[in-house]
Amino acid sequence: MKRRIYLKMMELSKARRLLLSRFFPGDLVGEEEIDSRLACQRVLSRPVFAKVSSPGFHSAAMDGYAVLSEDTFNARDDSPIRLTIGKEAIPINTGFKMPSDKNAVIMVEHAIESEDGKTIEIRSPVFPWQNVRKVGEDIVSRELLFPTNHLLAPYDLGALLSSGNVRVWVWKRPIVAVIPTGSELISEDEIEEKKEKLADGFTIESNSSVLCSLTERFGGIPRPHKIVEDDRERIFEAVREAVDSDAHVILVNAGSSAGSADYTVEIIEALGEVLCHGITMMPGKPTIIGIIDKKPVIGIPGYPVSAVMAFEKIVAPLLLRLQGRDREPPIKVKAILSKSLPSRSGIEEFRRVIAGKVGERIVACPIKKGAGSITTLTRANGILRIPLESEGIREESLVEIELIRPWQDLDRTLIVIGSHDLSLDILKDHLKKGTPSIQMASNHVGSLGGIVAVSKGLCHMAGTHLLDEETGDYNISYIKRYVKGLKAVLVNLCYRQQGLIVQKGNPKAIENIHDLLRDDVTFVNRQKGSGTRVLLDYQLRRLGLNPSRISGYDNEEYTHMAVAVSVLSKKADCGLGILSAARALGLDFIPVVEERYDLLIPRDLWSSEVIEAVMDIINSRSFKDEVEALGGYSLRDTGKVFFES
């Protein structure tokens, strides 16, 4: 079947301008009159003028006594005067209407009432209208209260009602039809019934829920459609029905790329006009922008991250435009990039990052790239834009980060770079449950990479388990060798079992390291610089085995779970990893050695709030119980300092 190519690729800014130029506030959606009490976060389609003044009468601004100011002019500290209660001084409460013959209020604390309660004594005068709210002081009848396209905030509702506007005209919320397509999709209602098909190429349809929630966030009303199979006529009919319905915007999810079953662009062409097919951004390049019967129809890529990016960069501005709303400018901060990011010139790239404050600097850790990885969205607190003309950004460069979570999170984010361990996931959960709540961001670059990151001030701590072959000790010799002069504390987190992770039942009958050299065994390794890789190479040298004879020795993964997944998916017959990773995926395990896993912490951060929280947690009974329940762990020295420089 014929595959399409991107014939109308556009830069993001140009594509967005082109779409928005075709629509203005109120287009498609129209206006409606609603109860002012329900108008929060709605946008006015007409100006609002005050119908009454507020206050509508002269009222007391303080508790006290209403008086004629002229009666008080002679009051002095050395010459107090007395006023008769009920005649010259009328008791009054805040907000009450002023007597017609009075023009000021004496605060109750400035008046001394006589024992018989008939008079008050004052020692200072009040001037005309002192402590009085005059008619129209807040709102004057017939004045412009709010202009057209004003976004109503919660406190604006008080002004509407105080001015007599019990109903207002607002732009209607745009209705957004969301059409998921794909023969491989399983709806949320079918998960239990068809979950066994997930191993046969089927996928749970989740994009619709995300797109509908994003629609609500930007003021729209989502209209989800049932899944449509990859059939041109069925998709054509679904799009045609959506255009003919009361929906204002139509989103067709998946089928926007260049594959043989990607029909969206030709359907839009057949029914209307394609403004562009393909946008020079990543993720989200396959996005389609079209118009059918004067309604925008957007082809949204199927990968989750691409789908979100297409919505945020194209659909969200459109929904706001139809409602007369402006997008709030993002909060941006300067940060140090924790690792280099290559990029392709000619593509505007948006990378999710986790940013946190390390000492006096903000550090941004890029999250692993992947348009299909929804967790890159759930973990991130910032976005790094790599311009069209850039070929990448070097490690330790100063970059601008757009925050997508509150800026206060920067002070409450713990950045961990180094070796991976499952106990860090338990630590992460405990930190999030704490008060204050702390988010933990992990970058798995291996033990040595973590030590170097600590020396460069790019993280709060690093996990490391590097074996010194000569002494049998862990980590200390590497710290002294690679980062001389580093001021840091090395504290133990755990001891753990390292061994060979093999498939359930061990079908290849693998028994030890020698079996890795067998012709029928495929291995998955860890990356250079990781403690597990150091351990493997040490064992191979000790046994006199040549690593070049191991099939898969150069096949590298970055975490113990990734190794276990490779074995589970039968990409490899075995890999070296920890017992808890094997247990987590129901795999078998052949013990090789117990090793020590430590945390390296910069000394100037040792007393920081986030590190104190870490130490409190790892020394707690609840944390230790959860880690030990994973299997293959000993916490006999947890919290013990092994080295300090």
WOZI-V152776 format. One record per pair of residues at least 6 apart in sequence whose C-alpha atoms are under 7 Angstrom apart, sorted by sequence separation. I is the first residue (numbers start at 1). J is the second residue. D is the distance in Angstrom with one decimal. If there is no record, write none. Layout:
# WOZI-V152776
i j d
I J D
I J D
This chain:
# WOZI-V152776
i j d
75 81 5.4
83 89 6.0
113 119 5.9
114 120 5.9
160 166 6.8
215 221 6.5
216 222 6.7
228 234 6.7
255 261 6.7
256 262 5.7
268 274 6.3
279 285 4.8
290 296 5.8
291 297 5.5
301 307 5.1
320 326 6.3
356 362 5.5
357 363 6.1
431 437 6.2
432 438 5.0
453 459 6.3
467 473 6.0
468 474 5.8
526 532 6.5
527 533 6.5
540 546 6.9
547 553 6.7
557 563 6.1
566 572 5.8
567 573 5.7
582 588 6.3
605 611 7.0
617 623 6.4
618 624 6.9
627 633 7.0
628 634 6.8
113 120 4.3
215 222 6.0
228 235 6.3
255 262 3.8
278 285 5.2
279 286 6.6
290 297 5.1
300 307 5.5
355 362 6.6
356 363 5.5
431 438 5.1
432 439 5.8
454 461 6.5
467 474 4.6
516 523 6.8
526 533 5.5
567 574 5.7
582 589 6.4
112 120 5.2
113 121 6.4
242 250 6.8
255 263 5.7
256 264 5.5
278 286 4.5
279 287 6.2
289 297 6.3
290 298 6.1
355 363 5.5
356 364 6.7
431 439 6.6
454 462 6.7
466 474 5.3
467 475 6.4
111 120 5.9
112 121 5.0
255 264 5.6
256 265 6.5
277 286 6.7
278 287 5.2
289 298 4.9
355 364 4.2
367 376 6.2
465 474 6.1
466 475 4.9
468 477 6.8
111 121 5.7
112 122 6.6
212 222 5.1
277 287 6.3
278 288 6.0
288 298 5.5
289 299 6.4
300 310 6.3
354 364 5.7
355 365 6.1
465 475 6.0
579 589 6.4
111 122 5.2
277 288 4.5
288 299 4.5
353 364 6.0
354 365 5.2
428 439 6.9
451 462 6.3
464 475 6.7
624 635 6.9
110 122 6.6
276 288 5.8
277 289 6.6
287 299 5.5
288 300 6.8
353 365 5.3
354 366 6.5
428 440 5.5
450 462 4.9
563 575 6.1
276 289 5.4
287 300 5.4
353 366 4.3
354 367 7.0
450 463 6.7
31 45 6.4
275 289 5.4
287 301 5.9
352 366 6.2
353 367 5.3
274 289 6.1
275 290 5.2
286 301 5.9
351 366 6.9
352 367 5.8
186 202 6.8
188 204 6.9
208 224 6.8
274 290 4.2
384 400 6.7
447 463 6.3
184 201 6.8
185 202 5.8
186 203 5.9
187 204 6.1
188 205 6.9
273 290 5.4
274 291 6.6
284 301 6.4
384 401 5.1
447 464 4.3
560 577 5.4
564 581 6.3
184 202 4.7
185 203 5.0
186 204 4.7
187 205 5.4
273 291 5.2
383 401 5.6
384 402 6.5
447 465 6.3
560 578 6.6
564 582 6.1
184 203 6.0
185 204 5.7
186 205 5.6
272 291 5.8
273 292 6.4
382 401 6.0
383 402 5.1
447 466 6.6
619 638 6.8
106 126 6.9
185 205 5.5
272 292 4.3
382 402 5.4
383 403 6.5
561 581 5.5
618 638 7.0
619 639 6.1
67 88 6.0
271 292 6.0
272 293 6.7
382 403 4.3
560 581 6.2
618 639 6.8
67 89 5.1
104 126 6.8
268 290 6.4
283 305 6.6
284 306 4.1
381 403 6.0
382 404 5.1
66 89 5.6
67 90 6.7
104 127 6.9
265 288 6.9
283 306 4.7
284 307 6.6
287 310 6.4
381 404 5.2
65 89 5.3
66 90 4.9
104 128 5.6
139 163 6.8
268 292 6.9
352 376 6.6
381 405 5.2
414 438 6.9
420 444 5.7
615 639 6.8
65 90 5.1
66 91 6.3
103 128 5.7
104 129 4.7
105 130 6.3
284 309 5.8
338 363 6.4
413 438 5.6
414 439 6.1
415 440 6.0
416 441 6.0
417 442 5.7
418 443 6.5
419 444 5.6
65 91 4.4
66 92 6.3
103 129 5.2
104 130 5.0
105 131 5.3
283 309 6.4
284 310 5.4
336 362 6.2
337 363 6.0
338 364 5.9
354 380 5.0
355 381 6.6
412 438 4.8
413 439 4.7
414 440 4.6
415 441 4.9
416 442 4.8
417 443 4.7
418 444 5.2
419 445 6.3
64 91 5.9
65 92 5.5
104 131 6.2
105 132 6.5
335 362 4.8
336 363 4.7
337 364 5.0
338 365 5.3
353 380 5.3
354 381 5.3
355 382 6.6
412 439 6.2
413 440 5.6
414 441 6.1
415 442 6.1
416 443 6.4
417 444 6.0
418 445 5.1
419 446 4.3
523 550 7.0
64 92 5.6
104 132 6.0
180 208 6.5
335 363 5.2
336 364 5.9
337 365 6.3
352 380 5.7
353 381 6.4
354 382 6.1
417 445 6.7
418 446 4.7
419 447 4.6
451 479 6.9
455 483 6.4
523 551 5.9
524 552 5.5
525 553 5.6
63 92 6.0
64 93 6.4
257 286 4.9
335 364 5.9
353 382 5.2
418 447 4.8
522 551 5.1
523 552 4.7
524 553 6.4
525 554 6.7
527 556 5.1
63 93 4.4
178 208 6.5
256 286 5.7
352 382 6.0
353 383 5.7
521 551 7.0
522 552 5.7
523 553 6.2
525 555 5.7
526 556 4.8
527 557 5.9
62 93 6.6
63 94 5.0
230 261 6.4
232 263 6.1
236 267 6.0
256 287 6.3
352 383 4.6
353 384 6.8
418 449 5.8
419 450 6.9
452 483 6.9
455 486 6.1
524 555 5.4
525 556 4.8
526 557 5.0
527 558 6.0
62 94 4.7
66 98 6.9
256 288 6.4
351 383 5.6
352 384 6.3
418 450 3.6
517 549 5.7
524 556 6.3
525 557 6.3
526 558 6.0
60 93 6.6
61 94 5.2
68 101 7.0
85 118 5.4
350 383 6.4
351 384 5.1
417 450 4.9
517 550 4.9
60 94 5.0
61 95 6.1
68 102 4.6
69 103 6.3
84 118 6.1
85 119 5.1
350 384 5.7
351 385 6.4
516 550 5.8
60 95 5.1
67 102 5.0
68 103 5.3
69 104 5.7
84 119 4.5
85 120 6.8
264 299 6.4
350 385 4.6
59 95 5.3
60 96 5.6
66 102 6.0
67 103 6.3
68 104 6.1
83 119 5.5
84 120 6.7
349 385 5.8
350 386 6.2
417 453 6.8
59 96 5.3
60 97 6.5
67 104 5.4
82 119 6.3
83 120 5.5
349 386 5.0
59 97 4.4
60 98 6.2
66 104 5.8
67 105 5.9
82 120 5.5
83 121 6.6
348 386 5.9
349 387 6.7
58 97 5.9
59 98 5.1
66 105 4.5
82 121 4.6
348 387 5.0
524 563 6.5
57 97 6.5
58 98 5.6
65 105 5.3
66 106 6.5
81 121 5.7
82 122 6.6
348 388 4.4
64 105 6.3
65 106 5.1
80 121 6.4
81 122 5.7
347 388 4.8
64 106 5.4
65 107 6.7
80 122 5.6
81 123 6.8
346 388 4.7
417 459 6.3
64 107 4.4
65 108 6.7
80 123 4.6
256 299 5.3
345 388 5.8
346 389 5.8
416 459 5.8
420 463 6.9
63 107 6.0
64 108 4.0
79 123 7.0
176 220 6.6
256 300 6.3
257 301 6.8
345 389 5.2
415 459 5.0
416 460 6.1
417 461 6.7
418 462 4.9
419 463 4.9
60 105 6.7
62 107 6.1
63 108 5.9
175 220 5.8
176 221 6.0
177 222 6.2
178 223 6.0
179 224 6.5
180 225 6.9
256 301 5.6
345 390 5.4
415 460 5.4
416 461 5.2
417 462 4.9
418 463 5.0
419 464 5.4
77 123 4.8
173 219 6.1
174 220 4.8
175 221 4.6
176 222 4.9
177 223 4.6
178 224 4.8
179 225 5.0
180 226 7.0
181 227 5.6
182 228 6.3
183 229 4.4
249 295 6.1
250 296 6.4
251 297 5.9
252 298 6.2
253 299 6.1
254 300 5.9
255 301 6.9
345 391 5.0
414 460 6.3
415 461 6.9
416 462 5.4
417 463 6.9
418 464 6.4
75 122 6.4
76 123 4.7
77 124 6.7
173 220 5.1
174 221 6.0
175 222 5.9
176 223 5.6
177 224 5.9
178 225 5.8
179 226 6.9
180 227 5.1
181 228 4.6
182 229 4.9
183 230 5.3
248 295 6.1
249 296 5.4
250 297 4.7
251 298 4.9
252 299 4.9
253 300 4.6
254 301 4.8
343 390 6.8
344 391 5.3
75 123 5.0
76 124 5.1
173 221 6.4
175 223 6.7
177 225 6.9
179 227 6.9
180 228 6.2
181 229 5.7
182 230 5.0
249 297 6.1
250 298 6.3
251 299 6.0
252 300 5.8
253 301 6.0
254 302 3.9
343 391 4.7
524 572 5.9
75 124 4.8
181 230 6.3
251 300 6.5
253 302 5.8
342 391 6.1
343 392 4.4
523 572 5.4
75 125 5.4
342 392 4.0
522 572 5.0
523 573 6.0
524 574 6.4
525 575 6.1
580 630 5.3
74 125 6.8
341 392 5.3
342 393 6.3
522 573 5.1
523 574 5.2
524 575 4.9
525 576 6.9
580 631 5.5
73 125 4.9
341 393 5.2
521 573 5.9
522 574 6.7
523 575 5.5
579 631 6.6
580 632 6.2
72 125 4.7
340 393 5.7
341 394 6.3
357 410 5.4
579 632 5.3
72 126 6.3
340 394 4.3
356 410 4.3
357 411 5.4
339 394 6.9
340 395 4.1
355 410 6.3
356 411 6.3
339 395 4.2
69 126 5.6
338 395 5.6
339 396 6.8
356 413 4.9
69 127 5.5
337 395 5.5
338 396 5.8
356 414 6.6
69 128 5.4
337 396 4.8
356 415 6.6
336 396 5.2
337 397 5.5
336 397 5.6
337 398 6.5
336 398 4.8
337 399 6.7
335 398 5.6
336 399 6.3
501 564 6.7
334 398 6.5
335 399 5.4
503 567 6.2
177 242 6.5
282 347 6.7
306 371 5.5
334 399 5.6
335 400 6.2
466 531 4.6
502 567 6.4
503 568 6.3
280 346 7.0
281 347 5.2
282 348 6.3
283 349 6.9
305 371 4.7
334 400 4.6
335 401 6.7
465 531 5.1
280 347 4.9
281 348 4.4
282 349 4.7
283 350 6.9
304 371 6.4
305 372 5.9
333 400 5.6
334 401 6.2
464 531 6.8
467 534 7.0
280 348 6.0
281 349 5.4
282 350 6.1
303 371 5.5
304 372 5.3
305 373 6.6
332 400 6.4
333 401 5.3
466 534 6.7
467 535 6.6
62 131 6.0
303 372 4.7
304 373 6.8
305 374 6.0
332 401 5.4
333 402 6.7
469 538 6.9
61 131 5.0
177 247 5.9
304 374 5.8
332 402 4.5
503 573 6.6
60 131 6.4
61 132 4.9
176 247 5.6
331 402 5.9
332 403 5.9
502 573 6.1
60 132 4.8
61 133 5.7
175 247 4.8
176 248 6.0
177 249 6.3
178 250 6.2
179 251 6.1
180 252 6.2
181 253 6.0
330 402 6.2
331 403 5.6
502 574 4.6
59 132 5.7
60 133 6.1
175 248 5.3
176 249 4.8
177 250 4.8
178 251 4.9
179 252 4.9
180 253 4.8
181 254 5.8
330 403 6.7
501 574 5.3
502 575 7.0
58 132 6.8
59 133 5.2
174 248 5.8
175 249 6.5
176 250 5.7
177 251 6.0
178 252 6.2
179 253 5.9
180 254 6.8
181 255 6.9
500 574 6.3
501 575 5.3
58 133 5.7
59 134 6.5
500 575 5.5
501 576 6.0
58 134 4.4
500 576 4.6
501 577 6.3
57 134 6.6
58 135 5.1
499 576 5.5
500 577 6.3
57 135 4.8
498 576 7.0
499 577 5.6
56 135 5.2
498 577 5.4
499 578 6.1
511 590 6.9
55 135 5.3
56 136 6.3
449 529 6.6
498 578 4.5
499 579 6.9
54 135 6.6
55 136 5.4
448 529 5.2
497 578 5.6
498 579 6.4
501 582 6.0
53 135 6.9
54 136 4.9
55 137 6.6
447 529 6.2
448 530 6.4
496 578 7.0
497 579 5.8
504 586 6.9
506 588 6.6
53 136 4.8
54 137 6.7
55 138 6.7
446 529 5.4
447 530 4.9
504 587 4.8
505 588 6.7
54 138 5.6
446 530 3.8
447 531 5.5
503 587 5.3
504 588 5.2
54 139 4.8
446 531 6.6
502 587 6.1
503 588 5.9
53 139 5.1
54 140 6.5
501 587 6.7
502 588 5.2
53 140 4.4
354 441 6.4
501 588 6.0
502 589 6.1
52 140 6.9
53 141 4.5
283 371 5.9
501 589 4.8
52 141 4.5
500 589 5.7
501 590 6.6
50 140 6.8
51 141 5.3
499 589 6.5
500 590 5.0
50 141 5.0
51 142 5.8
499 590 5.3
500 591 6.5
50 142 4.7
499 591 4.2
49 142 5.3
50 143 5.5
498 591 6.1
499 592 4.5
49 143 5.4
50 144 6.5
497 591 6.6
498 592 5.8
499 593 6.6
49 144 4.5
50 145 6.0
363 458 6.2
498 593 5.4
48 144 6.1
49 145 5.2
497 593 6.0
498 594 6.0
48 145 5.5
207 304 6.2
497 594 4.6
498 595 7.0
48 146 5.2
218 316 6.3
496 594 5.5
497 595 6.5
47 146 5.8
48 147 6.4
220 319 6.8
495 594 6.6
496 595 5.6
47 147 4.4
358 458 7.0
495 595 5.5
496 596 6.6
47 148 4.6
218 319 6.6
358 459 6.2
495 596 4.5
46 148 4.8
218 320 6.6
358 460 6.2
494 596 6.2
495 597 5.8
45 148 5.3
494 597 5.4
44 148 5.3
45 149 5.9
493 597 5.9
494 598 6.9
44 149 4.9
492 597 6.4
493 598 5.2
43 149 5.3
44 150 5.4
492 598 4.3
493 599 6.4
43 150 5.4
44 151 6.7
491 598 5.6
492 599 6.1
43 151 4.5
54 162 6.3
490 598 6.5
491 599 5.3
42 151 5.8
43 152 6.2
54 163 6.4
490 599 5.7
491 600 6.5
41 151 5.9
42 152 5.7
53 163 6.2
490 600 4.6
41 152 5.1
52 163 5.1
419 530 6.5
489 600 5.8
490 601 6.4
40 152 5.3
41 153 5.8
51 163 5.6
52 164 5.7
488 600 6.7
489 601 5.2
39 152 6.8
40 153 5.5
50 163 4.8
51 164 5.2
445 558 6.8
488 601 5.5
489 602 6.3
40 154 5.6
50 164 6.7
51 165 6.6
444 558 6.2
488 602 4.2
489 603 5.8
444 559 6.8
487 602 6.1
488 603 4.3
487 603 5.5
40 157 7.0
37 157 6.4
338 458 5.9
36 157 6.4
474 596 6.6
46 169 6.0
36 160 6.9
45 169 5.6
44 169 5.9
45 170 4.5
44 170 4.2
45 171 5.2
43 170 5.4
44 171 6.3
42 170 6.4
43 171 5.9
36 166 5.3
35 166 6.2
36 167 4.8
465 596 5.9
35 167 4.6
36 168 5.9
465 597 4.8
34 167 5.5
35 168 6.6
464 597 5.8
465 598 6.3
33 167 6.5
34 168 5.7
463 597 6.9
464 598 5.4
33 168 5.4
34 169 6.4
463 598 5.8
464 599 6.3
497 632 5.1
33 169 4.3
463 599 4.7
496 632 5.5
497 633 6.5
32 169 5.5
33 170 6.3
462 599 5.5
463 600 6.5
496 633 4.5
31 169 6.6
32 170 5.6
461 599 6.3
462 600 5.1
495 633 5.6
496 634 6.3
31 170 5.5
32 171 6.3
420 559 5.7
461 600 5.4
462 601 6.7
494 633 6.7
495 634 5.0
31 171 4.2
32 172 6.0
420 560 6.9
461 601 4.5
494 634 5.9
495 635 6.3
30 171 5.9
31 172 5.0
460 601 6.3
461 602 6.9
494 635 4.9
29 171 6.9
30 172 5.9
460 602 6.9
29 172 5.5
494 637 6.8
29 173 6.8
494 638 5.6
26 171 5.9
29 174 5.7
174 319 6.8
492 637 6.2
493 638 4.8
492 638 5.1
493 639 6.2
492 639 5.4
454 602 6.5
491 639 5.8
492 640 5.5
491 640 5.5
492 641 6.4
173 323 6.8
491 641 4.3
490 641 5.7
491 642 5.8
171 323 5.6
489 641 7.0
490 642 5.6
490 643 5.0
489 643 5.9
490 644 6.2
489 644 4.5
488 644 5.8
489 645 6.6
488 645 5.5
487 645 5.0
486 645 7.0
151 325 6.8
149 324 5.1
149 325 6.7
430 617 7.0
414 610 6.5
423 627 5.8
29 248 6.7
28 248 6.1
359 605 7.0
5 258 5.7
4 258 4.8
3 258 5.7
4 259 6.7
3 259 5.3
3 260 4.8
2 260 5.7
1 260 5.5
10 276 6.7
9 276 6.2
12 279 5.8
8 276 5.0
9 277 5.7
10 278 6.5
11 279 5.7
12 280 6.1
8 277 5.1
9 278 4.5
10 279 4.9
11 280 5.0
12 281 6.6
7 277 6.6
8 278 6.4
9 279 5.2
10 280 5.9
6 277 5.8
9 280 6.5
6 278 5.8
43 323 6.3
43 324 6.5
43 325 6.9
27 322 6.0
25 321 5.6
26 322 5.3
24 321 6.2
25 322 4.4
26 323 6.1
16 314 6.0
20 318 6.3
24 322 6.0
25 323 5.4
26 324 7.0
23 322 7.0
25 324 4.5
